[in-house]
Amino acid sequence: NTTNGAWSSFGSRVVESTDSYTICEYNHTTNFAMLMSPGRTPSIHHFPLSLISSIGCGISILCLLVTILIYSVLW
């Protein structure tokens, strides 16, 4: 319940931990939609984030079309 959000350990436990890695286990799934929320980013970051999102969506659509093409040719 903070204004900027915070990490919560609710529903998680450490399974194994060493100096080089940690394995955690969770009893729930998490919605990461807030990571892409433009409402919490400074205005100077809106254009770069928009550009990165557009390029990422374009690449995803291109790969989807290539996958559909390959599937239709080989099926």
Secondary structure by P-SEA (a helix, b strand, c coil): ccccbbbbccccccccccccbbbbbbccccccccccccccccccaaaaaaaaaaaaaaaaaaaaaaaaaaaaaac
